[in-house]
């Protein structure tokens, strides 16, 4: 049930003090905007950011797996085709790059 005194005060405020009425309307609108942001926009944005991040990490994981497979093939071919110090240096460089890629793919 609506309080009749509240309606009366509202009407009197509107009639006798339109400037205060306008200030109250602006304050109410600001509070409604804040509540809308807190309850609707912010959670939606967080969810979208989570979806984007998850998609990024999934794609990164796929790239890392492909890179690991290529690394295994490349090191095997290097072992059979070249020997010696050069082979060791190339193997170390590839291992270092693979380690960097794995660290990047970790969450």
Backbone as numpy.savetxt, mean C-alpha at the origin, in Angstrom:
# Nx Ny Nz CAx CAy CAz Cx Cy Cz
-38.34 9.88 19.67 -39.19 11.07 19.67 -38.30 12.30 19.67
-38.66 13.25 18.86 -37.88 14.48 18.74 -38.30 15.44 19.84
-37.33 16.04 20.46 -37.57 16.99 21.53 -38.09 18.29 20.92
-39.26 18.73 21.35 -39.86 19.96 20.80 -39.04 21.19 21.17
-38.42 21.17 22.32 -37.58 22.31 22.73 -36.37 22.43 21.81
-35.81 21.31 21.40 -34.67 21.31 20.50 -35.05 21.91 19.15
-36.22 21.53 18.66 -36.70 22.10 17.39 -36.93 23.59 17.54
-37.53 23.98 18.65 -37.78 25.39 18.91 -36.46 26.18 18.96
-35.47 25.64 19.67 -34.16 26.31 19.74 -33.51 26.41 18.37
-33.65 25.36 17.59 -33.08 25.36 16.24 -33.73 26.45 15.40
-35.05 26.53 15.46 -35.76 27.54 14.67 -35.42 28.95 15.16
-35.34 29.12 16.44 -35.01 30.44 16.99 -33.58 30.84 16.61
-32.68 29.87 16.64 -31.30 30.14 16.25 -31.24 30.54 14.78
-32.02 29.87 13.98 -32.05 30.16 12.55 -32.64 31.55 12.28
-33.63 31.89 13.04 -34.30 33.19 12.83 -33.45 34.33 13.40
-32.92 34.16 14.60 -32.27 35.28 15.29 -30.76 35.34 15.10
-30.15 34.25 14.76 -28.69 34.28 14.61 -28.27 33.40 13.42
-28.51 33.90 12.21 -28.18 33.09 11.04 -26.67 32.83 10.91
-25.86 33.74 11.40 -24.41 33.54 11.33 -23.97 32.36 12.20
-24.51 32.27 13.40 -24.19 31.14 14.28 -24.74 29.84 13.69
-25.91 29.93 13.09 -26.49 28.76 12.43 -25.55 28.27 11.33
-25.02 29.19 10.55 -24.09 28.83 9.46 -22.82 28.19 10.04
-22.30 28.75 11.11 -21.10 28.18 11.74 -21.37 26.75 12.22
-22.52 26.53 12.81 -22.86 25.19 13.27 -23.00 24.22 12.10
-23.58 24.69 11.02 -23.71 23.84 9.84 -22.33 23.47 9.29
-21.42 24.44 9.23 -20.07 24.18 8.74 -19.33 23.21 9.66
-19.47 23.41 10.97 -18.83 22.51 11.93 -19.38 21.08 11.78
-20.69 20.98 11.60 -21.31 19.67 11.41 -20.81 19.03 10.12
-20.74 19.82 9.05 -20.26 19.28 7.78 -18.81 18.81 7.88
-17.98 19.58 8.57 -16.58 19.17 8.76 -16.49 17.86 9.54
-17.30 17.73 10.58 -17.28 16.51 11.36 -17.78 15.32 10.54
-18.80 15.54 9.74 -19.29 14.47 8.86 -18.22 14.07 7.85
-17.52 15.05 7.31 -16.43 14.75 6.37 -15.33 13.94 7.05
-14.95 14.34 8.26 -13.92 13.60 9.00 -14.35 12.16 9.26
-15.59 12.00 9.68 -16.10 10.65 9.94 -16.13 9.81 8.66
-16.50 10.41 7.54 -16.53 9.71 6.26 -15.13 9.25 5.88
-14.15 10.13 6.08 -12.77 9.78 5.76 -12.30 8.63 6.65
-12.58 8.73 7.95 -12.13 7.70 8.89 -12.80 6.35 8.67
-14.08 6.38 8.36 -14.82 5.12 8.30 -14.92 4.50 6.90
-14.78 5.33 5.86 -14.96 4.80 4.50 -13.68 4.92 3.68
-13.18 6.12 3.53 -12.06 6.34 2.62 -10.75 5.73 3.11
-10.41 5.94 4.36 -9.13 5.42 4.87 -9.08 3.89 4.82
-10.10 3.18 5.28 -10.03 1.71 5.17 -9.96 1.24 3.72
-10.69 1.91 2.84 -10.65 1.53 1.42 -9.25 1.75 0.85
-8.64 2.85 1.23 -7.28 3.13 0.73 -6.29 2.11 1.28
-6.40 1.77 2.56 -5.50 0.77 3.14 -5.66 -0.57 2.44
-6.90 -0.95 2.16 -7.15 -2.22 1.49 -6.56 -2.21 0.09
-6.73 -1.12 -0.62 -6.18 -1.01 -1.98 -4.66 -1.06 -1.95
-4.05 -0.39 -0.99 -2.59 -0.41 -0.86 -2.12 -1.84 -0.57
-2.84 -2.56 0.28 -2.48 -3.94 0.59 -2.58 -4.81 -0.66
-3.63 -4.61 -1.44 -3.79 -5.38 -2.67 -2.65 -5.12 -3.65
-2.29 -3.85 -3.80 -1.19 -3.48 -4.71 0.12 -4.09 -4.22
0.37 -3.99 -2.92 1.60 -4.54 -2.35 1.66 -6.06 -2.53
0.54 -6.72 -2.29 0.52 -8.17 -2.44 0.74 -8.57 -3.90
0.13 -7.85 -4.81 0.32 -8.14 -6.24 1.79 -7.92 -6.63
2.38 -6.85 -6.12 3.79 -6.56 -6.41 4.68 -7.70 -5.91
4.46 -8.15 -4.67 5.30 -9.21 -4.12 5.08 -10.54 -4.83
3.85 -10.79 -5.25 3.60 -12.02 -6.01 4.36 -12.00 -7.34
4.29 -10.87 -8.03 5.01 -10.75 -9.30 6.52 -10.80 -9.08
6.98 -10.18 -8.01 8.40 -10.21 -7.70 8.85 -11.64 -7.39
8.01 -12.38 -6.70 8.34 -13.78 -6.39 8.43 -14.59 -7.68
7.54 -14.36 -8.62 7.58 -15.07 -9.90 8.86 -14.75 -10.65
9.24 -13.48 -10.67 10.48 -13.07 -11.34 11.68 -13.71 -10.66
11.66 -13.75 -9.34 12.77 -14.35 -8.59 12.89 -15.84 -8.91
11.77 -16.52 -8.99 11.82 -17.95 -9.31 12.38 -18.18 -10.72
11.97 -17.35 -11.67 12.51 -17.47 -13.03 14.01 -17.18 -13.03
14.39 -16.15 -12.27 15.80 -15.77 -12.18 16.62 -16.91 -11.56
16.08 -17.56 -10.54 16.77 -18.68 -9.90 16.96 -19.84 -10.88
15.93 -20.11 -11.67 16.04 -21.19 -12.66 17.09 -20.85 -13.71
17.08 -19.60 -14.17 18.09 -19.18 -15.15 19.50 -19.23 -14.54
19.60 -18.84 -13.29 20.88 -18.87 -12.60 21.43 -20.29 -12.52
20.54 -21.24 -12.20 20.97 -22.65 -12.11 21.46 -23.15 -13.47
20.73 -22.83 -14.51 21.14 -23.24 -15.87 22.45 -22.59 -16.25
22.57 -21.30 -15.99 23.77 -20.56 -16.37 25.01 -21.08 -15.62
24.88 -21.32 -14.33 26.04 -21.80 -13.58 26.43 -23.21 -14.03
25.45 -24.03 -14.37 25.75 -25.37 -14.86 26.50 -25.30 -16.19
26.04 -24.42 -17.07 26.70 -24.28 -18.37 28.10 -23.70 -18.21
28.25 -22.76 -17.28 29.58 -22.18 -17.04 30.55 -23.24 -16.51
30.07 -24.08 -15.62 30.93 -25.12 -15.06 31.45 -26.06 -16.14
30.61 -26.36 -17.11 31.03 -27.30 -18.14 31.85 -26.63 -19.24
31.63 -25.35 -19.49 32.30 -24.71 -20.63 33.61 -24.02 -20.26
33.66 -23.40 -19.09 34.90 -22.70 -18.71 35.35 -23.17 -17.34
36.63 -23.17 -17.17 37.20 -23.60 -15.90 38.14 -22.51 -15.40
38.51 -22.61 -14.16 39.56 -21.75 -13.63 39.04 -20.52 -12.91
39.93 -19.54 -12.78 39.68 -18.32 -12.02 38.50 -17.52 -12.58
38.42 -17.39 -13.89 37.33 -16.63 -14.50 35.98 -17.25 -14.16
35.89 -18.54 -14.21 34.66 -19.24 -13.87 34.26 -18.98 -12.42
35.24 -18.99 -11.53 34.97 -18.73 -10.11 34.45 -17.31 -9.91
35.05 -16.33 -10.56 34.63 -14.94 -10.42 33.21 -14.72 -10.97
32.94 -15.31 -12.12 31.60 -15.20 -12.69 30.59 -15.87 -11.76
30.93 -17.03 -11.23 30.04 -17.74 -10.31 29.76 -16.92 -9.06
30.81 -16.27 -8.53 30.62 -15.42 -7.34 29.73 -14.23 -7.65
29.96 -13.61 -8.81 29.14 -12.46 -9.19 27.67 -12.87 -9.36
27.45 -14.00 -9.99 26.08 -14.48 -10.16 25.44 -14.83 -8.82
26.20 -15.44 -7.94 25.68 -15.79 -6.61 25.32 -14.53 -5.83
26.16 -13.50 -5.95 25.89 -12.23 -5.27 24.60 -11.60 -5.80
24.44 -11.61 -7.11 23.23 -11.04 -7.70 21.99 -11.84 -7.29
22.13 -13.14 -7.23 21.01 -13.98 -6.82 20.62 -13.70 -5.37
21.62 -13.52 -4.53 21.36 -13.20 -3.13 20.62 -11.87 -3.00
21.03 -10.88 -3.78 20.34 -9.59 -3.76 18.89 -9.73 -4.21
18.68 -10.54 -5.22 17.32 -10.75 -5.74 16.45 -11.45 -4.69
17.01 -12.44 -4.01 16.26 -13.15 -2.97 15.91 -12.22 -1.82
16.85 -11.36 -1.43 16.57 -10.40 -0.34 15.49 -9.42 -0.74
15.46 -9.04 -2.00 14.45 -8.11 -2.50 13.07 -8.74 -2.46
13.01 -10.03 -2.74 11.72 -10.73 -2.82 11.16 -11.08 -1.44
11.97 -11.01 -0.41 11.48 -11.32 0.93 10.60 -10.20 1.42
9.57 -10.56 2.14 8.65 -9.55 2.69 9.11 -9.12 4.04
